[in-house]
Amino acid sequence: MKYLFVCYPKCTTCQKAKKWLNDNGIVYEERHIKEQNPTVTELEEWHKKSKLPLKKFFNTSGMLYKSLGLKDKLPTMSDTDLFALLATDGMLVKRPILIGSDRVWIGFKETDWEMLK
């Protein structure tokens, strides 16, 4: 199975995840999240597959998230507005994202990714 690995190459967590994928022989296609921002349709599909709350898709430690004051705004926004906001800039999206045919992983926790081996 080939996965889609959506990352920001300068991100140290993404670098660790990429190393882990390579070290474990996982076949993937890499996509730069800032150069190819996820679309609303992709985000909706990934959210559904992830079975995670939508707020988990936000990069809450990012400068853009903080500068926009999203911590206070997100709870009052609709899912439609949240997806639209995420699709405006890849730097708002938590990364890395690993997309499989029936599952999506957000962020890198080695213990969560062990099942890929």
Jmol script that loads the backbone (N, CA, C; Angstrom):
load data "model"
ATOM      1  N   MET A   1       0.836  -1.178   0.000  1.00  0.00           N
ATOM      2  CA  MET A   1       0.000   0.000   0.000  1.00  0.00           C
ATOM      3  C   MET A   1       0.882   1.243   0.000  1.00  0.00           C
ATOM      4  N   LYS A   2       0.498   2.229  -0.784  1.00  0.00           N
ATOM      5  CA  LYS A   2       1.223   3.485  -0.829  1.00  0.00           C
ATOM      6  C   LYS A   2       0.406   4.535  -0.087  1.00  0.00           C
ATOM      7  N   TYR A   3       1.069   5.281   0.769  1.00  0.00           N
ATOM      8  CA  TYR A   3       0.425   6.310   1.562  1.00  0.00           C
ATOM      9  C   TYR A   3       0.741   7.690   1.000  1.00  0.00           C
ATOM     10  N   LEU A   4      -0.086   8.669   1.370  1.00  0.00           N
ATOM     11  CA  LEU A   4       0.204  10.060   1.083  1.00  0.00           C
ATOM     12  C   LEU A   4       0.700  10.678   2.383  1.00  0.00           C
ATOM     13  N   PHE A   5       1.898  11.231   2.337  1.00  0.00           N
ATOM     14  CA  PHE A   5       2.536  11.839   3.503  1.00  0.00           C
ATOM     15  C   PHE A   5       2.545  13.350   3.285  1.00  0.00           C
ATOM     16  N   VAL A   6       1.679  14.043   4.008  1.00  0.00           N
ATOM     17  CA  VAL A   6       1.557  15.494   3.875  1.00  0.00           C
ATOM     18  C   VAL A   6       2.349  16.117   5.011  1.00  0.00           C
ATOM     19  N   CYS A   7       3.341  16.943   4.640  1.00  0.00           N
ATOM     20  CA  CYS A   7       4.253  17.462   5.648  1.00  0.00           C
ATOM     21  C   CYS A   7       4.765  18.852   5.294  1.00  0.00           C
ATOM     22  N   TYR A   8       5.444  19.447   6.246  1.00  0.00           N
ATOM     23  CA  TYR A   8       6.185  20.690   6.044  1.00  0.00           C
ATOM     24  C   TYR A   8       7.643  20.316   6.288  1.00  0.00           C
ATOM     25  N   PRO A   9       8.469  20.297   5.238  1.00  0.00           N
ATOM     26  CA  PRO A   9       9.833  19.774   5.348  1.00  0.00           C
ATOM     27  C   PRO A   9      10.705  20.392   6.443  1.00  0.00           C
ATOM     28  N   LYS A  10      10.440  21.631   6.837  1.00  0.00           N
ATOM     29  CA  LYS A  10      11.245  22.272   7.881  1.00  0.00           C
ATOM     30  C   LYS A  10      10.811  21.879   9.295  1.00  0.00           C
ATOM     31  N   CYS A  11       9.679  21.230   9.413  1.00  0.00           N
ATOM     32  CA  CYS A  11       9.123  20.820  10.708  1.00  0.00           C
ATOM     33  C   CYS A  11       9.907  19.611  11.241  1.00  0.00           C
ATOM     34  N   THR A  12      10.407  19.714  12.462  1.00  0.00           N
ATOM     35  CA  THR A  12      11.206  18.622  13.020  1.00  0.00           C
ATOM     36  C   THR A  12      10.366  17.365  13.247  1.00  0.00           C
ATOM     37  N   THR A  13       9.109  17.521  13.611  1.00  0.00           N
ATOM     38  CA  THR A  13       8.243  16.355  13.791  1.00  0.00           C
ATOM     39  C   THR A  13       8.030  15.655  12.452  1.00  0.00           C
ATOM     40  N   CYS A  14       7.858  16.432  11.398  1.00  0.00           N
ATOM     41  CA  CYS A  14       7.698  15.850  10.054  1.00  0.00           C
ATOM     42  C   CYS A  14       8.977  15.124   9.638  1.00  0.00           C
ATOM     43  N   GLN A  15      10.116  15.688   9.973  1.00  0.00           N
ATOM     44  CA  GLN A  15      11.399  15.053   9.653  1.00  0.00           C
ATOM     45  C   GLN A  15      11.540  13.713  10.383  1.00  0.00           C
ATOM     46  N   LYS A  16      11.139  13.684  11.643  1.00  0.00           N
ATOM     47  CA  LYS A  16      11.187  12.437  12.413  1.00  0.00           C
ATOM     48  C   LYS A  16      10.248  11.384  11.813  1.00  0.00           C
ATOM     49  N   ALA A  17       9.055  11.833  11.426  1.00  0.00           N
ATOM     50  CA  ALA A  17       8.075  10.917  10.835  1.00  0.00           C
ATOM     51  C   ALA A  17       8.585  10.360   9.504  1.00  0.00           C
ATOM     52  N   LYS A  18       9.180  11.217   8.698  1.00  0.00           N
ATOM     53  CA  LYS A  18       9.718  10.787   7.410  1.00  0.00           C
ATOM     54  C   LYS A  18      10.833   9.767   7.599  1.00  0.00           C
ATOM     55  N   LYS A  19      11.704  10.025   8.564  1.00  0.00           N
ATOM     56  CA  LYS A  19      12.791   9.079   8.875  1.00  0.00           C
ATOM     57  C   LYS A  19      12.203   7.740   9.303  1.00  0.00           C
ATOM     58  N   TRP A  20      11.173   7.791  10.149  1.00  0.00           N
ATOM     59  CA  TRP A  20      10.538   6.561  10.625  1.00  0.00           C
ATOM     60  C   TRP A  20       9.936   5.788   9.444  1.00  0.00           C
ATOM     61  N   LEU A  21       9.248   6.474   8.558  1.00  0.00           N
ATOM     62  CA  LEU A  21       8.661   5.818   7.384  1.00  0.00           C
ATOM     63  C   LEU A  21       9.748   5.155   6.542  1.00  0.00           C
ATOM     64  N   ASN A  22      10.829   5.892   6.294  1.00  0.00           N
ATOM     65  CA  ASN A  22      11.934   5.349   5.494  1.00  0.00           C
ATOM     66  C   ASN A  22      12.603   4.166   6.191  1.00  0.00           C
ATOM     67  N   ASP A  23      12.855   4.309   7.491  1.00  0.00           N
ATOM     68  CA  ASP A  23      13.508   3.233   8.257  1.00  0.00           C
ATOM     69  C   ASP A  23      12.679   1.961   8.294  1.00  0.00           C
ATOM     70  N   ASN A  24      11.358   2.113   8.179  1.00  0.00           N
ATOM     71  CA  ASN A  24      10.452   0.957   8.257  1.00  0.00           C
ATOM     72  C   ASN A  24       9.943   0.500   6.897  1.00  0.00           C
ATOM     73  N   GLY A  25      10.518   1.043   5.834  1.00  0.00           N
ATOM     74  CA  GLY A  25      10.190   0.591   4.490  1.00  0.00           C
ATOM     75  C   GLY A  25       8.766   0.879   4.045  1.00  0.00           C
ATOM     76  N   ILE A  26       8.179   1.926   4.589  1.00  0.00           N
ATOM     77  CA  ILE A  26       6.812   2.298   4.218  1.00  0.00           C
ATOM     78  C   ILE A  26       6.873   3.118   2.925  1.00  0.00           C
ATOM     79  N   VAL A  27       6.110   2.707   1.928  1.00  0.00           N
ATOM     80  CA  VAL A  27       6.083   3.397   0.641  1.00  0.00           C
ATOM     81  C   VAL A  27       5.081   4.545   0.723  1.00  0.00           C
ATOM     82  N   TYR A  28       5.527   5.741   0.310  1.00  0.00           N
ATOM     83  CA  TYR A  28       4.654   6.907   0.393  1.00  0.00           C
ATOM     84  C   TYR A  28       4.999   7.916  -0.689  1.00  0.00           C
ATOM     85  N   GLU A  29       4.028   8.781  -0.941  1.00  0.00           N
ATOM     86  CA  GLU A  29       4.227   9.936  -1.809  1.00  0.00           C
ATOM     87  C   GLU A  29       4.237  11.146  -0.883  1.00  0.00           C
ATOM     88  N   GLU A  30       5.223  12.000  -1.032  1.00  0.00           N
ATOM     89  CA  GLU A  30       5.347  13.165  -0.156  1.00  0.00           C
ATOM     90  C   GLU A  30       4.696  14.385  -0.793  1.00  0.00           C
ATOM     91  N   ARG A  31       4.017  15.160   0.031  1.00  0.00           N
ATOM     92  CA  ARG A  31       3.375  16.397  -0.423  1.00  0.00           C
ATOM     93  C   ARG A  31       3.680  17.520   0.562  1.00  0.00           C
ATOM     94  N   HIS A  32       4.185  18.615   0.047  1.00  0.00           N
ATOM     95  CA  HIS A  32       4.539  19.799   0.840  1.00  0.00           C
ATOM     96  C   HIS A  32       3.255  20.569   1.141  1.00  0.00           C
ATOM     97  N   ILE A  33       2.899  20.671   2.416  1.00  0.00           N
ATOM     98  CA  ILE A  33       1.603  21.226   2.810  1.00  0.00           C
ATOM     99  C   ILE A  33       1.454  22.712   2.495  1.00  0.00           C
ATOM    100  N   LYS A  34       2.572  23.438   2.468  1.00  0.00           N
ATOM    101  CA  LYS A  34       2.487  24.872   2.167  1.00  0.00           C
ATOM    102  C   LYS A  34       2.387  25.124   0.660  1.00  0.00           C
ATOM    103  N   GLU A  35       3.042  24.286  -0.126  1.00  0.00           N
ATOM    104  CA  GLU A  35       2.995  24.440  -1.581  1.00  0.00           C
ATOM    105  C   GLU A  35       1.711  23.870  -2.176  1.00  0.00           C
ATOM    106  N   GLN A  36       1.174  22.821  -1.552  1.00  0.00           N
ATOM    107  CA  GLN A  36      -0.075  22.192  -2.007  1.00  0.00           C
ATOM    108  C   GLN A  36      -1.009  22.078  -0.816  1.00  0.00           C
ATOM    109  N   ASN A  37      -1.650  23.195  -0.511  1.00  0.00           N
ATOM    110  CA  ASN A  37      -2.555  23.246   0.627  1.00  0.00           C
ATOM    111  C   ASN A  37      -3.717  22.271   0.443  1.00  0.00           C
ATOM    112  N   PRO A  38      -4.099  21.554   1.500  1.00  0.00           N
ATOM    113  CA  PRO A  38      -5.257  20.662   1.385  1.00  0.00           C
ATOM    114  C   PRO A  38      -6.519  21.445   1.022  1.00  0.00           C
ATOM    115  N   THR A  39      -7.350  20.838   0.201  1.00  0.00           N
ATOM    116  CA  THR A  39      -8.626  21.458  -0.182  1.00  0.00           C
ATOM    117  C   THR A  39      -9.693  21.115   0.861  1.00  0.00           C
ATOM    118  N   VAL A  40     -10.792  21.827   0.794  1.00  0.00           N
ATOM    119  CA  VAL A  40     -11.909  21.544   1.693  1.00  0.00           C
ATOM    120  C   VAL A  40     -12.354  20.094   1.523  1.00  0.00           C
ATOM    121  N   THR A  41     -12.471  19.643   0.281  1.00  0.00           N
ATOM    122  CA  THR A  41     -12.910  18.270   0.001  1.00  0.00           C
ATOM    123  C   THR A  41     -11.946  17.252   0.605  1.00  0.00           C
ATOM    124  N   GLU A  42     -10.641  17.470   0.432  1.00  0.00           N
ATOM    125  CA  GLU A  42      -9.647  16.561   1.018  1.00  0.00           C
ATOM    126  C   GLU A  42      -9.759  16.560   2.531  1.00  0.00           C
ATOM    127  N   LEU A  43      -9.850  17.730   3.121  1.00  0.00           N
ATOM    128  CA  LEU A  43      -9.934  17.829   4.581  1.00  0.00           C
ATOM    129  C   LEU A  43     -11.169  17.122   5.118  1.00  0.00           C
ATOM    130  N   GLU A  44     -12.287  17.264   4.424  1.00  0.00           N
ATOM    131  CA  GLU A  44     -13.516  16.581   4.853  1.00  0.00           C
ATOM    132  C   GLU A  44     -13.342  15.068   4.788  1.00  0.00           C
ATOM    133  N   GLU A  45     -12.719  14.587   3.724  1.00  0.00           N
ATOM    134  CA  GLU A  45     -12.481  13.144   3.571  1.00  0.00           C
ATOM    135  C   GLU A  45     -11.519  12.638   4.647  1.00  0.00           C
ATOM    136  N   TRP A  46     -10.439  13.366   4.857  1.00  0.00           N
ATOM    137  CA  TRP A  46      -9.442  12.962   5.854  1.00  0.00           C
ATOM    138  C   TRP A  46     -10.037  12.982   7.254  1.00  0.00           C
ATOM    139  N   HIS A  47     -10.852  13.978   7.542  1.00  0.00           N
ATOM    140  CA  HIS A  47     -11.501  14.072   8.850  1.00  0.00           C
ATOM    141  C   HIS A  47     -12.383  12.852   9.097  1.00  0.00           C
ATOM    142  N   LYS A  48     -13.156  12.491   8.090  1.00  0.00           N
ATOM    143  CA  LYS A  48     -14.060  11.338   8.201  1.00  0.00           C
ATOM    144  C   LYS A  48     -13.260  10.055   8.475  1.00  0.00           C
ATOM    145  N   LYS A  49     -12.175   9.850   7.728  1.00  0.00           N
ATOM    146  CA  LYS A  49     -11.346   8.651   7.896  1.00  0.00           C
ATOM    147  C   LYS A  49     -10.618   8.637   9.241  1.00  0.00           C
ATOM    148  N   SER A  50     -10.272   9.801   9.750  1.00  0.00           N
ATOM    149  CA  SER A  50      -9.469   9.874  10.984  1.00  0.00           C
ATOM    150  C   SER A  50     -10.278   9.524  12.229  1.00  0.00           C
ATOM    151  N   LYS A  51     -11.583   9.783  12.172  1.00  0.00           N
ATOM    152  CA  LYS A  51     -12.465   9.587  13.329  1.00  0.00           C
ATOM    153  C   LYS A  51     -12.051  10.454  14.524  1.00  0.00           C
ATOM    154  N   LEU A  52     -11.367  11.561  14.241  1.00  0.00           N
ATOM    155  CA  LEU A  52     -10.930  12.495  15.277  1.00  0.00           C
ATOM    156  C   LEU A  52     -11.808  13.746  15.266  1.00  0.00           C
ATOM    157  N   PRO A  53     -11.865  14.450  16.393  1.00  0.00           N
ATOM    158  CA  PRO A  53     -12.583  15.739  16.384  1.00  0.00           C
ATOM    159  C   PRO A  53     -11.892  16.693  15.396  1.00  0.00           C
ATOM    160  N   LEU A  54     -12.653  17.525  14.748  1.00  0.00           N
ATOM    161  CA  LEU A  54     -12.109  18.437  13.750  1.00  0.00           C
ATOM    162  C   LEU A  54     -11.042  19.368  14.328  1.00  0.00           C
ATOM    163  N   LYS A  55     -11.177  19.732  15.589  1.00  0.00           N
ATOM    164  CA  LYS A  55     -10.193  20.640  16.193  1.00  0.00           C
ATOM    165  C   LYS A  55      -8.786  20.019  16.225  1.00  0.00           C
ATOM    166  N   LYS A  56      -8.683  18.688  16.140  1.00  0.00           N
ATOM    167  CA  LYS A  56      -7.386  18.017  16.118  1.00  0.00           C
ATOM    168  C   LYS A  56      -6.613  18.307  14.831  1.00  0.00           C
ATOM    169  N   PHE A  57      -7.299  18.821  13.812  1.00  0.00           N
ATOM    170  CA  PHE A  57      -6.654  19.135  12.537  1.00  0.00           C
ATOM    171  C   PHE A  57      -5.938  20.488  12.565  1.00  0.00           C
ATOM    172  N   PHE A  58      -6.127  21.255  13.615  1.00  0.00           N
ATOM    173  CA  PHE A  58      -5.496  22.570  13.704  1.00  0.00           C
ATOM    174  C   PHE A  58      -4.126  22.493  14.358  1.00  0.00           C
ATOM    175  N   ASN A  59      -3.177  23.210  13.775  1.00  0.00           N
ATOM    176  CA  ASN A  59      -1.823  23.323  14.313  1.00  0.00           C
ATOM    177  C   ASN A  59      -1.852  24.396  15.406  1.00  0.00           C
ATOM    178  N   THR A  60      -2.237  23.983  16.601  1.00  0.00           N
ATOM    179  CA  THR A  60      -2.447  24.937  17.693  1.00  0.00           C
ATOM    180  C   THR A  60      -1.157  25.573  18.209  1.00  0.00           C
ATOM    181  N   SER A  61      -0.018  25.021  17.859  1.00  0.00           N
ATOM    182  CA  SER A  61       1.248  25.618  18.296  1.00  0.00           C
ATOM    183  C   SER A  61       1.835  26.546  17.231  1.00  0.00           C
ATOM    184  N   GLY A  62       1.169  26.665  16.094  1.00  0.00           N
ATOM    185  CA  GLY A  62       1.669  27.491  15.005  1.00  0.00           C
ATOM    186  C   GLY A  62       1.472  28.981  15.231  1.00  0.00           C
ATOM    187  N   MET A  63       2.347  29.763  14.638  1.00  0.00           N
ATOM    188  CA  MET A  63       2.280  31.222  14.772  1.00  0.00           C
ATOM    189  C   MET A  63       0.999  31.781  14.159  1.00  0.00           C
ATOM    190  N   LEU A  64       0.582  31.245  13.018  1.00  0.00           N
ATOM    191  CA  LEU A  64      -0.617  31.742  12.350  1.00  0.00           C
ATOM    192  C   LEU A  64      -1.857  31.500  13.207  1.00  0.00           C
ATOM    193  N   TYR A  65      -1.959  30.322  13.784  1.00  0.00           N
ATOM    194  CA  TYR A  65      -3.076  29.981  14.667  1.00  0.00           C
ATOM    195  C   TYR A  65      -3.155  30.990  15.817  1.00  0.00           C
ATOM    196  N   LYS A  66      -2.006  31.277  16.408  1.00  0.00           N
ATOM    197  CA  LYS A  66      -1.958  32.202  17.545  1.00  0.00           C
ATOM    198  C   LYS A  66      -2.254  33.635  17.116  1.00  0.00           C
ATOM    199  N   SER A  67      -1.679  34.051  15.993  1.00  0.00           N
ATOM    200  CA  SER A  67      -1.869  35.434  15.551  1.00  0.00           C
ATOM    201  C   SER A  67      -3.322  35.725  15.160  1.00  0.00           C
ATOM    202  N   LEU A  68      -4.038  34.706  14.707  1.00  0.00           N
ATOM    203  CA  LEU A  68      -5.449  34.870  14.346  1.00  0.00           C
ATOM    204  C   LEU A  68      -6.381  34.731  15.551  1.00  0.00           C
ATOM    205  N   GLY A  69      -5.823  34.403  16.711  1.00  0.00           N
ATOM    206  CA  GLY A  69      -6.625  34.255  17.922  1.00  0.00           C
ATOM    207  C   GLY A  69      -7.653  33.133  17.815  1.00  0.00           C
ATOM    208  N   LEU A  70      -7.251  32.036  17.174  1.00  0.00           N
ATOM    209  CA  LEU A  70      -8.207  30.962  16.898  1.00  0.00           C
ATOM    210  C   LEU A  70      -8.635  30.171  18.129  1.00  0.00           C
ATOM    211  N   LYS A  71      -7.838  30.199  19.168  1.00  0.00           N
ATOM    212  CA  LYS A  71      -8.202  29.450  20.377  1.00  0.00           C
ATOM    213  C   LYS A  71      -9.598  29.853  20.866  1.00  0.00           C
ATOM    214  N   ASP A  72      -9.882  31.136  20.792  1.00  0.00           N
ATOM    215  CA  ASP A  72     -11.180  31.629  21.261  1.00  0.00           C
ATOM    216  C   ASP A  72     -12.260  31.587  20.185  1.00  0.00           C
ATOM    217  N   LYS A  73     -11.854  31.591  18.917  1.00  0.00           N
ATOM    218  CA  LYS A  73     -12.827  31.636  17.823  1.00  0.00           C
ATOM    219  C   LYS A  73     -13.356  30.261  17.409  1.00  0.00           C
ATOM    220  N   LEU A  74     -12.495  29.228  17.458  1.00  0.00           N
ATOM    221  CA  LEU A  74     -12.886  27.901  16.960  1.00  0.00           C
ATOM    222  C   LEU A  74     -14.162  27.342  17.593  1.00  0.00           C
ATOM    223  N   PRO A  75     -14.319  27.444  18.918  1.00  0.00           N
ATOM    224  CA  PRO A  75     -15.504  26.823  19.537  1.00  0.00           C
ATOM    225  C   PRO A  75     -16.841  27.357  19.011  1.00  0.00           C
ATOM    226  N   THR A  76     -16.845  28.563  18.462  1.00  0.00           N
ATOM    227  CA  THR A  76     -18.108  29.140  17.997  1.00  0.00           C
ATOM    228  C   THR A  76     -18.314  28.981  16.488  1.00  0.00           C
ATOM    229  N   MET A  77     -17.340  28.385  15.802  1.00  0.00           N
ATOM    230  CA  MET A  77     -17.425  28.249  14.343  1.00  0.00           C
ATOM    231  C   MET A  77     -18.079  26.933  13.940  1.00  0.00           C
ATOM    232  N   SER A  78     -18.773  26.947  12.808  1.00  0.00           N
ATOM    233  CA  SER A  78     -19.392  25.732  12.279  1.00  0.00           C
ATOM    234  C   SER A  78     -18.320  24.867  11.611  1.00  0.00           C
ATOM    235  N   ASP A  79     -18.627  23.593  11.407  1.00  0.00           N
ATOM    236  CA  ASP A  79     -17.685  22.707  10.707  1.00  0.00           C
ATOM    237  C   ASP A  79     -17.376  23.237   9.309  1.00  0.00           C
ATOM    238  N   THR A  80     -18.385  23.752   8.634  1.00  0.00           N
ATOM    239  CA  THR A  80     -18.182  24.301   7.289  1.00  0.00           C
ATOM    240  C   THR A  80     -17.147  25.420   7.328  1.00  0.00           C
ATOM    241  N   ASP A  81     -17.281  26.307   8.314  1.00  0.00           N
ATOM    242  CA  ASP A  81     -16.331  27.413   8.450  1.00  0.00           C
ATOM    243  C   ASP A  81     -14.944  26.915   8.848  1.00  0.00           C
ATOM    244  N   LEU A  82     -14.888  25.883   9.683  1.00  0.00           N
ATOM    245  CA  LEU A  82     -13.598  25.330  10.110  1.00  0.00           C
ATOM    246  C   LEU A  82     -12.852  24.707   8.931  1.00  0.00           C
ATOM    247  N   PHE A  83     -13.567  23.935   8.116  1.00  0.00           N
ATOM    248  CA  PHE A  83     -12.936  23.334   6.931  1.00  0.00           C
ATOM    249  C   PHE A  83     -12.439  24.423   5.982  1.00  0.00           C
ATOM    250  N   ALA A  84     -13.272  25.447   5.775  1.00  0.00           N
ATOM    251  CA  ALA A  84     -12.891  26.554   4.880  1.00  0.00           C
ATOM    252  C   ALA A  84     -11.652  27.269   5.409  1.00  0.00           C
ATOM    253  N   LEU A  85     -11.585  27.478   6.701  1.00  0.00           N
ATOM    254  CA  LEU A  85     -10.432  28.137   7.308  1.00  0.00           C
ATOM    255  C   LEU A  85      -9.170  27.291   7.144  1.00  0.00           C
ATOM    256  N   LEU A  86      -9.263  26.002   7.435  1.00  0.00           N
ATOM    257  CA  LEU A  86      -8.109  25.109   7.277  1.00  0.00           C
ATOM    258  C   LEU A  86      -7.585  25.112   5.842  1.00  0.00           C
ATOM    259  N   ALA A  87      -8.484  25.227   4.888  1.00  0.00           N
ATOM    260  CA  ALA A  87      -8.106  25.176   3.480  1.00  0.00           C
ATOM    261  C   ALA A  87      -7.441  26.468   2.993  1.00  0.00           C
ATOM    262  N   THR A  88      -7.455  27.514   3.818  1.00  0.00           N
ATOM    263  CA  THR A  88      -6.857  28.783   3.389  1.00  0.00           C
ATOM    264  C   THR A  88      -5.340  28.779   3.473  1.00  0.00           C
ATOM    265  N   ASP A  89      -4.776  27.989   4.391  1.00  0.00           N
ATOM    266  CA  ASP A  89      -3.322  28.021   4.586  1.00  0.00           C
ATOM    267  C   ASP A  89      -2.868  26.714   5.241  1.00  0.00           C
ATOM    268  N   GLY A  90      -1.933  26.031   4.581  1.00  0.00           N
ATOM    269  CA  GLY A  90      -1.419  24.767   5.103  1.00  0.00           C
ATOM    270  C   GLY A  90      -0.767  24.882   6.467  1.00  0.00           C
ATOM    271  N   MET A  91      -0.322  26.088   6.824  1.00  0.00           N
ATOM    272  CA  MET A  91       0.330  26.265   8.112  1.00  0.00           C
ATOM    273  C   MET A  91      -0.673  26.207   9.277  1.00  0.00           C
ATOM    274  N   LEU A  92      -1.959  26.270   8.987  1.00  0.00           N
ATOM    275  CA  LEU A  92      -2.982  26.111  10.026  1.00  0.00           C
ATOM    276  C   LEU A  92      -3.233  24.642  10.354  1.00  0.00           C
ATOM    277  N   VAL A  93      -2.803  23.761   9.456  1.00  0.00           N
ATOM    278  CA  VAL A  93      -3.119  22.338   9.570  1.00  0.00           C
ATOM    279  C   VAL A  93      -2.025  21.599  10.352  1.00  0.00           C
ATOM    280  N   LYS A  94      -2.451  20.802  11.314  1.00  0.00           N
ATOM    281  CA  LYS A  94      -1.502  19.985  12.080  1.00  0.00           C
ATOM    282  C   LYS A  94      -0.833  18.989  11.147  1.00  0.00           C
ATOM    283  N   ARG A  95       0.418  18.773  11.372  1.00  0.00           N
ATOM    284  CA  ARG A  95       1.185  17.883  10.513  1.00  0.00           C
ATOM    285  C   ARG A  95       2.175  17.091  11.345  1.00  0.00           C
ATOM    286  N   PRO A  96       2.683  16.038  10.766  1.00  0.00           N
ATOM    287  CA  PRO A  96       2.373  15.490   9.458  1.00  0.00           C
ATOM    288  C   PRO A  96       1.003  14.815   9.449  1.00  0.00           C
ATOM    289  N   ILE A  97       0.531  14.582   8.235  1.00  0.00           N
ATOM    290  CA  ILE A  97      -0.696  13.814   8.029  1.00  0.00           C
ATOM    291  C   ILE A  97      -0.306  12.630   7.146  1.00  0.00           C
ATOM    292  N   LEU A  98      -0.699  11.461   7.565  1.00  0.00           N
ATOM    293  CA  LEU A  98      -0.448  10.259   6.771  1.00  0.00           C
ATOM    294  C   LEU A  98      -1.806   9.691   6.373  1.00  0.00           C
ATOM    295  N   ILE A  99      -2.026   9.606   5.062  1.00  0.00           N
ATOM    296  CA  ILE A  99      -3.317   9.179   4.552  1.00  0.00           C
ATOM    297  C   ILE A  99      -3.195   7.810   3.904  1.00  0.00           C
ATOM    298  N   GLY A 100      -3.970   6.873   4.423  1.00  0.00           N
ATOM    299  CA  GLY A 100      -4.058   5.540   3.838  1.00  0.00           C
ATOM    300  C   GLY A 100      -5.411   5.397   3.170  1.00  0.00           C
ATOM    301  N   SER A 101      -5.694   4.224   2.645  1.00  0.00           N
ATOM    302  CA  SER A 101      -6.955   4.030   1.930  1.00  0.00           C
ATOM    303  C   SER A 101      -8.174   4.114   2.845  1.00  0.00           C
ATOM    304  N   ASP A 102      -8.014   3.722   4.107  1.00  0.00           N
ATOM    305  CA  ASP A 102      -9.162   3.746   5.006  1.00  0.00           C
ATOM    306  C   ASP A 102      -8.870   4.362   6.373  1.00  0.00           C
ATOM    307  N   ARG A 103      -7.699   5.009   6.501  1.00  0.00           N
ATOM    308  CA  ARG A 103      -7.339   5.597   7.790  1.00  0.00           C
ATOM    309  C   ARG A 103      -6.438   6.794   7.579  1.00  0.00           C
ATOM    310  N   VAL A 104      -6.510   7.740   8.510  1.00  0.00           N
ATOM    311  CA  VAL A 104      -5.671   8.931   8.476  1.00  0.00           C
ATOM    312  C   VAL A 104      -5.077   9.145   9.863  1.00  0.00           C
ATOM    313  N   TRP A 105      -3.782   9.436   9.902  1.00  0.00           N
ATOM    314  CA  TRP A 105      -3.085   9.743  11.143  1.00  0.00           C
ATOM    315  C   TRP A 105      -2.689  11.213  11.120  1.00  0.00           C
ATOM    316  N   ILE A 106      -2.974  11.911  12.214  1.00  0.00           N
ATOM    317  CA  ILE A 106      -2.639  13.330  12.339  1.00  0.00           C
ATOM    318  C   ILE A 106      -1.551  13.456  13.395  1.00  0.00           C
ATOM    319  N   GLY A 107      -0.457  14.131  13.040  1.00  0.00           N
ATOM    320  CA  GLY A 107       0.671  14.238  13.960  1.00  0.00           C
ATOM    321  C   GLY A 107       1.454  12.934  13.946  1.00  0.00           C
ATOM    322  N   PHE A 108       2.600  12.945  14.591  1.00  0.00           N
ATOM    323  CA  PHE A 108       3.426  11.741  14.606  1.00  0.00           C
ATOM    324  C   PHE A 108       3.635  11.234  16.020  1.00  0.00           C
ATOM    325  N   LYS A 109       3.067  10.080  16.288  1.00  0.00           N
ATOM    326  CA  LYS A 109       3.320   9.333  17.514  1.00  0.00           C
ATOM    327  C   LYS A 109       3.722   7.943  17.048  1.00  0.00           C
ATOM    328  N   GLU A 110       4.960   7.596  17.300  1.00  0.00           N
ATOM    329  CA  GLU A 110       5.493   6.319  16.803  1.00  0.00           C
ATOM    330  C   GLU A 110       4.603   5.143  17.191  1.00  0.00           C
ATOM    331  N   THR A 111       4.076   5.143  18.410  1.00  0.00           N
ATOM    332  CA  THR A 111       3.241   4.022  18.850  1.00  0.00           C
ATOM    333  C   THR A 111       1.973   3.901  18.006  1.00  0.00           C
ATOM    334  N   ASP A 112       1.431   5.038  17.535  1.00  0.00           N
ATOM    335  CA  ASP A 112       0.236   4.995  16.688  1.00  0.00           C
ATOM    336  C   ASP A 112       0.562   4.487  15.284  1.00  0.00           C
ATOM    337  N   TRP A 113       1.785   4.739  14.831  1.00  0.00           N
ATOM    338  CA  TRP A 113       2.178   4.369  13.475  1.00  0.00           C
ATOM    339  C   TRP A 113       2.719   2.946  13.383  1.00  0.00           C
ATOM    340  N   GLU A 114       2.956   2.282  14.512  1.00  0.00           N
ATOM    341  CA  GLU A 114       3.518   0.928  14.528  1.00  0.00           C
ATOM    342  C   GLU A 114       2.704  -0.053  13.697  1.00  0.00           C
ATOM    343  N   MET A 115       1.397   0.144  13.642  1.00  0.00           N
ATOM    344  CA  MET A 115       0.538  -0.779  12.896  1.00  0.00           C
ATOM    345  C   MET A 115       0.806  -0.762  11.392  1.00  0.00           C
ATOM    346  N   LEU A 116       1.565   0.223  10.917  1.00  0.00           N
ATOM    347  CA  LEU A 116       1.880   0.317   9.484  1.00  0.00           C
ATOM    348  C   LEU A 116       2.911  -0.726   9.051  1.00  0.00           C
ATOM    349  N   LYS A 117       3.665  -1.215  10.003  1.00  0.00           N
ATOM    350  CA  LYS A 117       4.758  -2.157   9.674  1.00  0.00           C
ATOM    351  C   LYS A 117       4.217  -3.509   9.255  1.00  0.00           C
TER     352      LYS A 117
END
end "model"
wireframe off; spacefill off
backbone 0.3
color backbone group
